[in-house]
Amino acid sequence: DAGSSVEEMEFNWDEYLEDTGATAAPHGSFKHVDTSLQNGFAPGMKLEVAVKSDQNTYWVATIITTCGQLLLLRYDGYGEDRKADFWCDILTADLHPIGWCEQNKKILKVPEGIKDKIPDQEEFLQRVLKGACSAPANLLEGLHRGKNPLDLIAPGSRLELQNIRDSLEAWIVNVVENVGGRLKLRYEGLEDLDKFDQWLFYLDPFLHQVGWAAQHGYSLQPPLAIRSLRSEADWQEILKKVKEEEEESSVPTDLFKDKPVIGVHSFSEGMKLEAVDPMAPFVISPATVLKVYNDKYFMIEIDDLRPERASSQRYVCHVSSAGIFPVQWSLKNGLHLSPPPGYPGQDFDWADYLKQCGAEAAPQSCFPLLTSDHGFKENMKLEAVNPVDPEEVCIATVTKLKDSYLWLQLEGSKKPVPECIVSVESMNIFPVGWCETNGYQLRPPRKAIVNKQKKIAVVQPEKQILSSRTVHDGLKNQELNSSDSVVINGKYCCPKIYFNHRCFSGPYLNKGRIAELPQSVGPGNCVLVLKEVLTLLINAAYKPSRVLRELQLDEEAAWHGHGETLKAKYKGKSYRATVEVVRTADRVADFCRKTCIKLECCPNLFGPQMVLDKCSENCSVLTKTKYTHYYGKRKNKRIGRPPGGHSNLEVAMKKPNKRRKRRKHFFVHKKKRSSTSVDNTPAGSPQGSGAEEEDDQDESELSHSLAQDRDKRKRKLRTFSFSDDENKPPSPKDIKMEVAEKLQLDSNPLEWSVADVVRFLKSTDCAPLARIFLDQEIDGQALLLLTLPTVQECMDLKLGPAIKLCHHIERVKLAFYQQFAN
């Protein structure tokens, strides 16, 4: 096994690109990914919105732009005037499709700000609504409200999949998993049998909503490969059951509106061409049009001249199918054409071969025009599906380009794979960071660990908790290989860390889940072992996100990179934070004890000491209330205000309080966003922190004066922050620094053009990021709406640069409020 001499590294795309000197393929080159991120709303759509000043009345507004579940709206009547534009959250604002007020006897009334401009309301509405496109009703009301349309393809949804061996047949498939639009599909009737599972992107031309086959005159038949697994009567019964449950498991029709339309082809049976087999896309081979079904579909077969051939490589195509080329295409492009098995001699000649077969070549007009305007270049990096094992998504390097085709070298696959040939429009290639964004395991490059002294880690899928056996085996293998490694030795070797589940588990950790953890983790590299321990603890919590926040580093330490990124999932949302992990064995015991104290559990709950019968802390006799009180008292004692006042707190004393206040600034909540609006916010729009406040009630009480001080700061900060719930404004210290810098703006940032924004950034230490703002066309108004989660997600920045950038954005916001808000 290749894995015996190599270790999987903890993978980071930024470091990898830096180490290899490569660049990432541009996001704009992956059209299917762009389509999957659209939320169903588009600029120009109109809807009816509650007027803020009079919540019983509504007015028509137009969508200016969209950002996740946020819409930037402008009331009709303001024309090109941007000053009254406002943001609102689809989930909380009072938004409705055009016509809703009339149906529900609600009043449409012109807002005060534009009353003078609209003397005749009826005539105005008739004019602006003529030919207007209403926002989709299903995305504003009911179960689908505020959801990304892609999320509606939930596990358990049903679709119809055309048979790649016979396009006139289709069969029902169940969605087992949806990873950013990439669907794991299982044929209906196979229940837990995963042998025939397939992975397809939801926009695949062969995938349709239920009912498609009947509408287009195709038969619903299970594929030959699975037909023998059940009797004909069983299959008919399954079909009947599907039709009865159609409404429950159906997927909205408009999800497929962006699917490529299949055109009419002009191929005839017997024509010859060159083709790449999609099941093994490693070589170009001569092929034959075996059968023409209709004007849309035909079947091709990879030529094989051997009389004793066991099976044939045949599959259904349409005019836009990838991997079909005219005869001589490979010769014209200097590529190797693999002769058919059984062909006499090595030098393949098309003229001789066509004469020998008595066949004609498919004319050039049968094939779509190939483009080279796609943005990919040699040596660019991306993420790609392994064609041999579609469960794997690997790092890929573009090694060669010809027209609209890429040759990709995959790294890190379990078994070596030759160079793959894929179309630039393939839905099996993704931009750098796609796997991480969607919580899927990217196969990292495998590297020998000799002379590597950092970042050796077991790469753990985010979607599941590793079983104790997997963790134990992984660390055991590391131990066995320690003779080859310079890392697993004295200074960096962590001893076994025991989970003493009989000890008091505190208010955050679930005692039952702690009892299910392995007895110990390790020995092994300190970072590896402690990250594993913390991950197991986070997953054993009542609220994993809360424990992640308790463990989170304060700003200074995170800024300087003293920590590791850990992730948590809670109620379907993903969270991440930077957490301290010690790197040397001599600090492990103290680290474990301090972490226990942070989590308000027994200091012996986990650590290098195994508790056999009786805990040295005697934690079993303390009730939960007493124990929490015991920690609470110690905490208050530690962070109480000294006589000199708040500003004289020492760093060590200040840290716990600072962590409570600041930690939200770093705590990135990937899925859910909300925003406060500048002006004219419709009724129901979010107006401040809500999601986090519930958690804040759990925190230990601070001294009265400190709490008052904090509240004052909160109020003060809210008056100038566009930040969302998970991205709190800078801390007082940062504000002092900003005030000291006295950023004076010559013009109102709301009126800045893209060039003005770029000019401002070039005057800061974030000058290298100016290019992104130019490419993304971010003007002053967009700049003021940027937050840490948005910057990290949309600009693919590491935490450090993202925070630096947000610091400058906050400076602009503060200056805006001080100089121009009134």
N, C-alpha and C positions, 0 to 999 in steps of 0.2 A: 504493500500500500504506500502510495506516494506520501501520505500524511505522516509516516513514521519519522521522516527526517526533516520535516518542515512543520512550522507552527502557523496557524492562522493569526494574522496581525489584526489588531483593532484598527479598523479602516477609517481614514479621514480623506475625503476627496481633495480638500485644499492642499494638504501636505503632500498627497500623492502627485497632484499636478505640478507642485513646486519641485518635488524630487525628480520627476521624469522630464520636467521642462516642457510638458505638453499643454495644450489648451483644450477646453471643453467645447464640444460642438454647440453652436448657438441654439438657444431654446426655440427660436422662431422656425427652426428647420423641422420641428416635430409637430406637424399640423394636427395630428390626431390628439396629441396631449393638450394643445391649445383649445381644441374643440371641447375636450372633456372638462375643462376648467370653467366653461361658460355656465352662468347660473340661470339661463332661460330668459333673462331680461336683457334688453338691448337699448342703447341710446335712441331716443326718438319715440319710444313707446309712451303711451299716455295712461294715467290712472286718476282716480278720485281720492283726494287726501283730506283728512280733517284739518280745518283751519285752527291754528294754535290759539288765536285770540277769542274764537268762539267755537268751542268743541262740538256744538250741535250742527254746525254748518260745514260744508265741504266745498272744495274747488278742484278744478282739473289741473294736473301738473304733468310735466314732461320729464322723462328720465334723461339726465345729462351724461352720467357715467355710472358704472357699477363697480363694486369692490366686494367680492364675497357676498355676504348677506346684506351689505349696505348699498343704498341707492342715493345718488346725488340728484335732487329734484329741483325744478324751477316752476313756480306757478305760471300758467299760461296768462299772458298779459304783460309780463316783464320784458318780452322780446329778447334782445341780446344783453340785457342788463344782468350781470352776474352777482350783484351785491346781495341779493336776497336768496341765492341758492342755499339749499339746506340738505344735510345728510339725514337719512333715517334708516332704521333697522327694520327689515321686512317682518321679523318675528314679533316686534313690539308695537310698531306704528300702526295707525288706523288707516290702512291702505286698501283700495278696492278697485276692481276693473271698471272701465267706462260702462255706464248704464246702471250701476248698482244703486245709486241714489234714487233714480226714477222708479226702479223695482221696489225699493224699500221705503218709499215715501220720505226720503231725506232731502234736506234743503241744499241746493247748490247756490253759493253766495260769493260774490267777488270779495277777496280780502281787502282790508282797509288801504293797504299800501298802493293798490292799483285801481281803486274805485274811480278816480278821475279819468283814467285812460279808457275805461269801458262804460260808455254811457248806456248801451243797449246790450244787456247780458245775453238775451236769447239769440240775437243776431250774431254776437261774438262766438257763442258756443257752437252754433251751426257751422260757422266758418272754420273754426280751428279743429272741429271733430270730423269734418268732411274728409273721408278717406284715411282717417288716422288709425294707427294700429294700437289696440288696447294691450296692456300688460296681461299675460295669461292668467285667467281666473284661478286655475288649479294651483298656481304658485303663490297666490295671495291668500287663499282660503283653504281650510281643511287640513288634512294630514300632510300635504305636500308643501305647506306654507314655509317659506324661508329655506327650504332644502335645496341643495345643489341637485339638479335633476339626476345626476349620476348616482347619488345616494339612494335613489328610488329603486335601483336594481339591487335589491337586498337579497341575502341568502334565502332560498326558498322560492324566489321568483321563477317563473317559467318562460322559456323562449322556444323558438323553433330553429333547428339547425339543419341546413341542407347537407345531404350526404356527399362528401367529396368524391366518392366512387360512383355516384349516380345522382346527377343534379336534379332529376325529376322527382326525387323522393326527399322527404324531410322527416325529422322526428323531434319529439319534445325533449328539451334538456332542462335540468334544474340548475340554478345558480348555487354553487357550493360556497364560493368566496368571491368578493368583489374587491380587487386591489387597484384603486385609482382608475377603474374602467376596464381593467384586465380581469376577465371572468374565468373562474374555474368551473367547468360545466360537466354535469353527469347526466347520462341518458336516463330518461324517466323509466322506471321499472327495475333499475339496477340497485336501488336502495344503497347499501353500504359498500357495494363492489366498486372500487376506484380504479380498476385496471384500465378501463376505457375512458377515463376522464380526459378532457381537453382544456387547454387554455387558449382563449381568444379575446381580442379586444372587442368591446361592445359595438364598435362601428364596422366590424368585419362584414363584407358584402354577403356572406353566406349565413349570417345570423339575423333572425327576424322575430317580430313579436308573434305571439300565439294567434293563429287565425290566418297567417300569411299564406300558408300552403293552400287552404281552401279557397281563398280569394283569387289565387293565381292559377288554379287548376292543377296543383301538384298533389301527389298522394302522401299521406302520413303513414310511413312504414318504418319500423326499426331497422337500422343498418344490418347487413348480412352478418357482420362480425358478432352481433349480439342476439340475432333473431332466434338462434337455436337454444338460447338460455331459458326461454319460456315457450309455452304452447301458444298457438294462434288465439285461442279463447282468452288466455291471460292478457295478451297484448291488447285485445279489443276491450277488455274490462278496464285496463289501465287508461286507455283512450277515453272511455266513457267517464271515468273518475276525473280526468283532467278537464273535460268539458264542463262538468258540474262545478268544479272549483275555479273555473276560469277567471272570474272577477277578483277572487281573493289573491291570486298569484300573478295577475297580469301586470305588465309594465306600461307606463304611459306612452302613447303613440308618438308624441312629439320628441321623444328621446332619440328617435331614429331619423329625424328630419335632416341631420347633417351627414347621413351615411352616403358613401359614394354611389352615384347612380350608374347602373350597368348599361353600357351602350350596346349597339347592334354590331355583331362581328360579320366578317365575310370569308371565313375559313370554309374549306370543303374537305370531305373525308379523303385520306390518303396523302394530303399535303405534308411536306417535310419542313422542319424548322429546327432551330437550336433551342434547348431548354435547360433550366435548372430545376431539379426535382425539389419541391418544397419540403419534403420529408428528410432530404439529405442534400442541402444546398451548398455542396463543396466543389462541384465540377459542372462545366457546361457540356452537354451531350447532344448528339443528334436525336430527334424525336419525330413522331408521326401523329397527325390528327386522326385518331382512331374512330371517332364517332361524333356526329353533329346532332345535338338534341333539338335545338331550335335556333332562333336568330340571336339568342343571348348566350347560350352555353354550348361548349363542345368538350370532348375528352381527348387528352393527348397521352401518349405512351412513350416512355424513354426506350429507344431502340435497343434490342438485345438479339444478336444473331445466333446465339447458342441453341442448338436443337433441344438440349436437355434442360433448359431453364426452368427453375422451380416456380417462380412467381414473376409477375410483371409489375413495373412501376408505372401505374396509370392514375390519372387524377383529372378532375373537372376544372376547366378554365373559363374565363370570359375575356372580352377584348382588352380589359385593363389589368388582367392578371400579371403579377410580377414574374420575371424569369422566363419569358418567351421572347425569342429574337429571330430575325430573319436569317436564312442561310448565309454563311460567310461573315456574320457579324463579329465572331471571335477573331477571325483572320484579319479583318480590317482594323480591329482594335489591339492587335498584337497579343491575343490571349490564347491559351492552350484549349483546344477542343478535344475532349476525351473520346477516342473512337469507341463504337459500340462493342460490348463484350462479344468475342467470336469473330471480330473483323480481322481479315488476314493482313498482316503487316502493321507497322507503327504509324506510317505517314498516311493520315486520312485525307482524302481528296473528295470534295463535295460533288464535282462533276462526274467522276467515276462512280461514286456511290449512288447518285440519282439515276444514272444509266443502268447500273446493276439492279436497282430496285424497281426500275420502270416507273418512277414517281416524279412529281413536279414539286418545285420549291414554292412555299407560300410567298406570294408577292409582298413587296415592301408595304403596299397600301393596307395590308391586313393588320399591321402593327401600329400601336400608338407612337407619336413622336416622342423621342427621349429628350429630356432637358438636362443641362448641366448647371442651371441656375438654382442651387439648393442650399448653399451656405456651408456644405461639408468640405473639409480639406484633409489632405494626408496627415497622419499622426494625431488627429483630433481624438478625444476620448468621449465615450458615451456609455450607456448601459444597454445591454442587449440580451434577449432570450436565447438560451442554449437550444438549438434545434434538436439536439439528441435527447435532451432532458428538459422539456419546456417548464418544469417546476423551477429551474435555476435561471436567475438573472445575473449576468456576469459583467465585469468591466470589459469594454471592447475598445480596440484601437483601429482606426481607419488605416489600412496598409496600402490601399490602392483605390482609385476612382476611375470609372469609365462611364460617361454619360450620366444616367441617373441611377447607377449601381455602385455599391460600396463593397469592398472586400474587408472583412472584419476579423481581427485576431482576438479570440476570447481568452481572458485570464481567469484563473482560479476555479475552473470547472472541475468537478470531481474526477472526470476522466478527460484526457487530452482530446481536444476537438480541432480538426483542420480549419483553415481559413474559411469563413462563411461568405457567401455572396448574397447580399440583400438589397432590395430597392430602397431608395431614399424615402419612399412613401410607405415603407413597411410599418405595420402597427406592432412589430416586435422589437422596435428600438426606441430608446427613451433618453431624455437628457440627463446629464450628471445630476445626482441628488434625487432622482425620481423615486427610487426605492426608499430612501430615508423619509422623504415627505409622506409616502403612503404606508410606512410601517412594514415594509417587506424586506426580507433578508437579501442583501446584495452579496454575491460570492466575492470575497476580497481576494487580492492576489496572494499566492502562497509563497513565502520566502523562507530560506534557511535561516535559523536563528543564531547560528554561530556569529560571534562578534556584533550581535544586535543587543543593545542594552536598554531598549525601552519599547513600550507599547506591545508587549506580548500578551495576548488576551484571547480567551475563548469568545468567539463571536456568537452572541446569543440572539435568536429571533425575538423581536419585540412582542410578537403576538402570543407567546406562551411562556409559562414558567418552566424552566428546565427541571426535569425530575432529578431527584437526589443522585440517582445512578449516573445520569449524564454528566452532572457537575463533577461527581467523584471520579468517574472514569477519565474525564478531561484533565483533571489535576493530577490523577495518578499517572497518565501518559506523560505529562510534563515532568513528573518526578523521575520516571524511568529514563527519559531522554536527557536528564540533567548532566550526564557526562559530556554531552555534545554542547551544552549551553554554558555561556559565561554569565548568564543572568541568575539561574537558579543555584545560588550559592549563598553562603553565610549572610552577608550584609542585606541582600535583597530577598532572602528566602523567608516567607511568612510561615510561622508554625501553624498547626491545625487550629482552626477557629471553631469552638464548640457552641452549639445552640442548646442552652440549658432551659428547656421549655417548662420546667417546674417553677422557675423563678417568676416573680411578678412581672407581667407584660405591659403594665401602664395603660394610659387612656387611648393610645393610638394603635397599638398592635393587637391583633386578634389571637387570643391564646390558642384557640383550636388550630389555626393555620400555622402558628409557631410549632405546635406539637407535630405537624405533618412535615416539617422541614427535615433535611438530613441531619444526622447526629453531629456531623462536622463537615467543614469545607477545608481543603488544603491537605498538606503543605504545598507551597508553590510561590511564584512571584507575588510580592506584596500587593501590587496594584490589581493584578488579576484576582487574587483571593478576596481582597477587601471589596472590590467592585461586585463580585459575585455575592458576597455576604450582604452588602447593602441592597442589591437588587432583590434578593430573596426576602429581606425584611420589608422593603417597600411593597412587595406583592403580598406580604402577609398582614398588611394593615387594613383597618376598617376603611380608611380613605387613603389609598396610595399617594394621591396628589398632595395630601396634607403632610404626610411623613417626608415626602420629597422636599416640601417647603421648609420643614423643620431642619433638615440636614443641609440646606442650601448655604453656600458661602456668601459672605458679605461682598460688597462691591469691589473694594480694593483688591482682595485676594483673587476674585474672579477675573478682574481686569488684567491682572498680571499672569493669569493662566495657571494659578496654583490649584488645580482641581481636575476632576474628570466629569464628563457629562453623563448623567443618569436619566433614564426615562421612566415614566409611569403612565398607566392607563386607568381611567376611572370614569365610569358611566359613559363609555364610548368616546371619551375625549383623550387626546394625547398631551402629556406634559413633559417638559425637560428642565433640568436645572444643573448648574455646576456645583459639585459636591467635593469636599476635601477628601483625599485618600492619601494616607502616608505611604512613603516609598521604601522605608527601611524597617528591618525587623525590630530594632530597638524601640521604635515608637508605636508598635502595634497594640500592646496591652493598654497603654494610655489612651490611644485613639478609640479603642473599643469601649473603654470605661466612659470617656467623654461623650461618645455617641449615645450610649445608654442614658446618660444624664439628660442629654438633649431630648430624648424620647420619653423621659419621665418614667422609665422602667428600672428594674433592679440593675445595678451596675455589673452584675454577673450574668445577665440574660444571654449575652454572647461574648466570647473572648477566648484567649488561649487556655484558660483554666476550665476543666470539666467539673461541674458541681455534681457530686455523687448523691449524698443523702441530705445534708443540711447546708443551706447557703450561708456564707460567712456574713452576709448582710442581714440575715434573719428576716428576709422579706416575706416569708410565708405568714408571719403573725400580724403583718400590717394590712389593714383594709385598704381598699383602693382610695377612699377619701383621705385617710391619714397619709398614705404614701404620696399622693399628689400634693397634699398640704405640705408635706415634708420637703418636697422638691420646690414647691411654690415659695416657701419661706426662704430656702437657700437662694433661690433666684432673686427674690426681692432684695435680699441682703446684699447680693453681689452687684446688683445694678442700681441700688438706691442712690439718690442724689447726694454727693458729699457737700460739706458746708460751702465750698467755693462756688456752687451753682453748676448748672448744666454744662457750660462751656469748659469747665475744668475736669470733666470726666476723663479718666485715662482710657487709652484705646482698649485695654483688656476689659475694663468695666463697661465701656460703651458698646462693645461688640454685640452682646445678646439683644440689647434694645435696638441697635442699628439694624440687626438682621430682621427683627420683626417689622420695622418700618420700611426698610428698603427692599426686602426680599422680593416684593411683588414687582419691583421694577425689572427684575431679571426673570421672573417666573413666566416662561413663554407657554401660552395656552394655544395650541396649534389650530384647533378647529373653529371654536366659537369666537366671533368678534362682535363688538358693538362700538358705538361711537357717540360722543356728545356732539350736538350740532351747534353751529355758530349762531344762527338766527332763524326765525320763522320755523322752528321745529314743530312738526305736526304732533297732534295729541298722541300720546303713547310712546313717543320716541324715548330712548334711554337717556336719563339725565344725570347719571353719576354712577358711582360704584355700587354694585348690587351683589354680583356673584361672589365676590371675595368676602363681603362683610359678615356673611353667615359663619364663615370659618374663623373670622377674627374674634368672634364671641368666645371661642374655645380657649383663647390664649390667656396665660397667667396674668393676673392683675398687676399693674405697675403702680408706682406711687402716684398719689392724686395729682401732684404738681406736674409730674412727667406726662400724665395722660392729658392734662389740660393743654400743656405745651404742644403735644402731638396733634390735638384737635385743632388748635389754632393754625398749626402748620398745614394741616389737611385743608382747612377752609381757604387759607391763603393760596395754596397751590392750585386748588380746583378752579380758581378764578382765571387762571391763564393757561390751563392745559387742555390740549385736544386729545390727550391720551385716553386709551380705552381701559377697561377694568383690569386687565392683566398687566398693563404697562403703566405703572404709576409714574408720576413726575419725578424729577431729580430730588435728591435729598437736600436738606438745608445747606449742607456743606457745599454741594454743587452750585446751589443758587448764589451763595456768598461769592464763590469763585466767579460765577457769571457776572454778578453785579460789579465785582472788582474789575472785570474785563471791560465793562461799560460798552457793550455792543450798541453802536448808534447806527441806525439805518437811514439812508438818504431817501428811500422811497418805501411806500407801503408794500410789504411782501405779497399781499393779495393780488397786486397788479404786476408782479414780476413775470417776465417771460421765461422760457426755458433757458435762454442765453444768460439772463440775470442770475438764475439759480446756479448755473454752471460757474459763472464768474465768482459768486459768493463762495462756493465750495473750493474753488482753486485758491482762495485766500486763506483756507484753513489747512490743518494737517490731514484732511480727508481728500486732498486734491486728486489722488489716483481714482477716486470713486466718481469723479465728475462725469466721466465717459458714460457710466451707467445711466445717470440722470438725463444726459443728452439722448441716449438711445431710447430710453423709456418715455421721453418727452414730458418730464415732470416740471411743471411751472410752479409759480409761487403758491397758488391755492392748493395744489396737490402736495407740495412740500409741507405745508402746515398741517396736513392730515396724516402725514406719515407717523407710524408708531414702531416700537421695537419689533413686535411680531410681524408687522407688514414688511419692514425692512429685511428681517431675517428670511422670511418666506419668499418674497418677490425678488429680492436681489441676491439671494444665495450667499449671504455674508456670514462669516464666523461671528461668534458672540462678541469678541473684543472690538473688531472694526465696526460692527453694528451699533454697539453702545457708544463708541466714539462719535459716530455719525449722528446718532440720536441726541447726543449732548449738544452738538452744534444746532440741530433742528430746534431743540428746546430753547437755546439762546435766541434764535430768531423769533420763536413764539413769544418769549418774554418781552423782547424788544417791541414786537408788534402790539402787544397789549399795553405796554407803557407809552408808546409813541402814537399809535394810530387807532386803538380800539374805541376811543371816545369820539 
